[in-house]
Amino acid sequence: MTLGFLFGGGVGNEPRGVDLYREYPAVRDLYAQVAEWTGLTVGQVLDEELPTAPEVRQSVGTVREAVHAVAVHDVLAHHGLRPAVLGGLSLGGMSAAALAGAVERRALFEMLAYARGTPEQPAGTPEQGMALVFAPVSGDISRFRGEGSPGVYLAGQFGPTADGATRILMLSGERAALDALGAELPEGTLVPLPGRAMAIHSPLRAHFRDFMTPYLDDMPFRDPGLPLISCLDRKVLVTAADVRNTFHRNPTDPINLVHVHEAMRDEGVRLGLIMGGSIPDGILRFPFPVVHVDRAEHIDLALTTAFELGIDIAPSRATR
């Protein structure tokens, strides 16, 4: 039976991985290594307050989320659970690329740290934000994604909820435009995402994409050593050029979780382990059983589920 690892995206405001850091010496070593690569302290990476400047906050937040995802992967590998297929959303796709061998870990974290030099938006730039939309599970979604509404962009699709009642979309754009759209829709349809002051996965992040382009052009990529699923297109990334292209497009292009889990299903995945807490547990429908692994207490559940489903578990040293 094929095991898939699926990495969530986004940057949260809460510390992640503190319990794993306390319990596993190898995780503490990983954090020390990442701190050295990025020029941050372990505390900044692990659990201190994020910086206030938006671009710096985003950069440090991505380092925090990515090292947590890699730590979960390494702890599972130490216990004998290794993926046959990898995929992820946005930042999670970049973490998956590193774990598939398409980019060195050090190069990934150095790239995330470099992004803190992104110029801030000029004074007077309209306030940005993000929101979730709970739309009908079938039919035209143009009304719900703000089609024809200036300043609103479809940033992501997460597919149907577990009960099949609705599907979840993600919008990015100017905050005023998002608020105006929410006022036109039935109450509760559009839910603003708190603490999200950047219109990620929309043309409004073009300045960030332009800033990162020369860096990514020089960054070394390799062909993935495992099937690596794109969240931007419904495809398996098989060449270094494929992976580089997704890194370039990620800031401005919409993501699609359905692309990831349907491609994983087609690759034979029969159990998915979802790394981190950015994909809420029990909310979404997947075409195979999933276990969310965010904390140390989730490791045993992942191992038990894999054993019950007949996946071979062979403990050995964690991937470094």
N, C-alpha and C positions, 0 to 999 in steps of 0.2 A: 504494500500500500504506500502511496506517495504522500510525503509530508511537505506542506508549503508553509513558508514564513511570510507573513504580510505585515508590513510596517506602516503605521499611521503617520499622518503628516501634521503640520501645524506647530505652533509655538504656544505653549501654555504659560500661565503666570505662576503656577505652583511648582515647587521643587519635585524632581522625579529621581527615583533610584536610590534614595537615602538608605532604605532598609537593605537593598542589595549591597550597597557600599559598606555598610556595617558588617554584613554577614560573610562576604566573600573576599578574601585577600586578593584574588586575581582581579576583582572589580576595582579595588583600591589602587592596584598597580595600573589598571587601565586609565583611571581618572588622573593619576599622576602623570602618565604619559601624554594624555590629551592636554593637560595643563601646560606641559613643556612645549608641545607642538604649537599651541595657540597663544602663548604668552599670558594666559589667564592664570589665576590661582585655582586650586582645587575647590575652595569655597565658592568662588564665582561660578564655576562650572556646576557645582553640586546643589547648593541650597541658599546662597545669599540672594538678597534682593537684586533683581535685574536692573541695569542702568536705565536712566530716564530718557536719554536722547533716543528717538525712535529707531534710527538705523543701527545704532550700537546695541540697543535692547534686542532688536530682531536678530542680530548676528550672534550675540551671546546666548540668546534663547535657542537658536538652532544648534549651537554646540551642545547645550544642555540636553536637548531632546535627542540628538543623534548619539551622544555617548551613552545615554540611557538605553537606547535601542540596541546598540552594539553590546552593552553589558548583559542585557537579557539574552541576546543571541549566544554570548559566550558561556553564560551559566547553563543554558540549555544544552549547548554542545558539550560542556564538561560532564553533564549527566547522560550524554549519549544521544541527544536529539539533534539531528542535523537536517536541514532542509534539502529536498531534491529540486525545489522550485522556490524562487524568491520574487517578491514584488512589493511595491509600496506606493503611497500617495505623497507626491511632492517631495518634501525633505525625506520622508520614509523611502521613496524611490532611490534617493541618493545614498542613503544608508544601505539599502539592499544592493546597490551597485558595488559598494565597497566590499560587502560580504560575499558577493558573487565573484570577486576578483577583478572587476572591471576598472577599479581605481584603488590605489593604495589608501589604507586608513589615514596615514599621515597626510596625504594629499587632500583627502576629503576635509579633515578638520582644519588644515591650513587654509583651504578655500573658504570655509565657513567663517573663520576668523578674519580673513582678508575683507570680507563683506562689510565689516564695521566701519570701513573707510568710505562707504557710499555717501555721496553728498546728500544732505538733508533737503527736503523740498523747499523751494523758495517761500519766503513769507507771503501770506495771502493766498496760498494754494488751498482750494476748498478741502474741508475736513473729509477724510475718507473713512470707510467702515466696511463691515461684512455682515451678512445675515443668512439665516437658513429659511427656506421656504418649504412648507408641507403641502405638496401638490397632489392632485388625483394620480392614482397609480397608472392610469393610461390616458391617452388622448393628448391633445396639443398643450404644450407647456409654455408657449410664447408669452402668454399673459403673466404667468407667474415668474418668469425669469426677466421680466422688464423689457421685453422686446419693444422697441419704439420709444423707450424711456431714456432720454439722454442722461449719461452718467451712471447707468446701471449695466452690469455685465454678468453673464452666467459664468461663474468661476468653478463650479464643480457639480457633479452628480453622484449621489451615494446609493441610488437605487431604492427599492421598496423597503418599507419597515417590516419588522418580523411578523406582524399581524396581517400584512398585505393591504392595510387600509390606505396608506399614502406612500408617496416617494419623496425623498428629501433632496432638495437642490441647495446649492450655495451660491449666493450672489456677492459680488464686490462692486464698489463704486463710491461715488460721492455720498456722504452721509445724508445730505438733504434730499437727494434723489431717492435713496433707499427709503427714507422716512415717508416721502410722498407716495411711493409705490405701496408701502405697507398700509397707508391710509385708504388706498383704493381697493385693497383686497379684503376678503372677509377677516374678521377679527381672529387673531391667532395664527393666520396663515404665514405671515412673515415675522420672524423672530430675530432681532438684532443680536449679534454676537458681542458680548461685552469685552472690552479691552483690546479689540481688534481695530487699530487705527491705520492700517494699510490695506489697500485694495489689491490683495494678493491674487494672482492668476487672472489679471486683467491688464488691458493696455495702460492703465495708470501706473504700472510698475515698469514701464519702458525705460525710465532713467536708470533703474537698478540693473536691468538687463544690459543696457549699454555700458554701464560701469564694469560689469563682470565679464563682458565679451572678450576683451584681450586676455584676461587671466585664464579663462576657460580654453581659449585657443592654444595657449601654451601648456596647459595642464595635461599630463600624460594619462591616457586611457588605454585599456586593453580589451580584447574580446572577453565577454563574461565566461567564467568557467562553469556556470550553472545556468539553466533557463532563467532569464530575468525579464519580468513582465513590465511593460510600460503602463503608466496611468494616463498618458496623454493620447495614446492611440491603442487600439485593440491589437497588440502585436507582441511578439517575443523579441527582445533586443539581442541580436546575435553578433554584432560587430562593435568595435571601439567607436566607430563613427556614429552608430546608432545611439550609444550611451552619451557621447558628447552632445549630440543633438538634443537629447532630452534635458540635459543640464542647461543648455542655452535657452530652451523654450520654457522651462518650468516657471519662471517668474510671471510670464504674461499669458500663458495658455491655460485653458480650463482642464481640470483633472476629472477622472471618472473611475470611481471604485468598481463599478460593474465591469468595465474593461478588464480590471485586474483579476477579479475573482472568476469571471467567465473564462478568461485565458488560462488561469490556474486549473480550473476544472477540465479544460480541454487538454492540459498537460498531464492529467491523471491525478491531480491532488484530491485526496479523500479525507484529509484532516488539515485544517489551517490553524496555525498558532499566530495570534494577532499580537504584535509587539507593542507595548506601551499602552497608554490610556487615552489616546486621542480619538480612537474609534470606540464609542460607548458600547459597553457590554449589553447584549440582549436587545438592542434597538433595531438593528438592520438584519435583512434576510441574506443568507449566503447559500450557495448551491452545495455545500458540504459542511459537516460539523466544524465548529470553531471553538477555540479556547483562548480567552484573553489572558495575556501574561504581562503583568505590569509590576507586580511586587513579588517578594521572595515567597510569600505564601501561595502564589499561583504555580510555582514550579512543580510541586507534587501533583496538582491537578492535571497539568500538561503531561507529566510522565504516566499517570494512571490512565488517562484517556488514550494516549498513544498505545499503551500496552493492551488495553481492552479492544482497540481497533486493529491489533495485529501488526503494529509498526515495530520493527527491530530497534532495540535500544542497546547501544554498545558504548559504555562510558569510556572516555579518554580525555586527554588534555584539551582545554578550551583553545579555539582558534585565536591566534594573536597576530 
